């Protein structure tokens, strides 16, 4: 069994590339490099710098974080064919909000995300919030 707390670095690298047209050499346009698209991803309703305990066993990944929401449910959403994102919502379908949540987090620009390996089963994900903790469990395929 493997467990560790994950807290992304406070410093985020931003990759920029300058593009200079032949007619406007003094005005360089900056293009931002897009993040890689992964086939399976977990998105938690917390700022990206929050502490989340990540536990890995041969059967599942489990994510544990502080939360005072009531009933929650995990939804596996197919964004594009072959690309799935797991999000956590309240049972009534509303967003889970956290007391220390920042305004930019509500806009979805700086949420806690975890790239899931291909052998996970997002369609079988479960989420429970009790005792002040959110517990999200993502099963693995039995073959792995």
C-alpha positions, 0 to 999 in steps of 0.5 A: 500500500502506498499513501502520501500527502500531495501538495503541489508546488506554490510556484507554477511554471508558465511556459511562454513562446514568443511569435514575431511576424515579419511585419511587426518585429517589435510587437511579439505575441505571447502564446501560452502552452496548453496543458497536456490532455490526459485520458482520465483525470480527477478534479476535486473542488479545492484550490490546487495548493490544498493538502490531499492524502493520496493512497494507492493499493492494488485495488484502488486509488483513494483521495482524502481531503478536509471538507464540510459539505453534506452528501456528495456524489462523484460524476464521471463525465466524458468530455470527448470520446476517450477523455473522462473527467471525474468531478465531485458535486453535491447530491442535489447537483450543485457545486461543493464549496469550501470555506477557504475557497478562493474566487478564482477556484469557483471559476475552475481555473485553479482546482486540485487535479490528479492524472489517473492512469489508464487502468483506473475505472472512473465509471465506478468512482465513489465519493463520501463526505463525513466526519469533515473528510471527503473520501473519493475512491477510484477502482483499478481494473482487476488485471492491474 
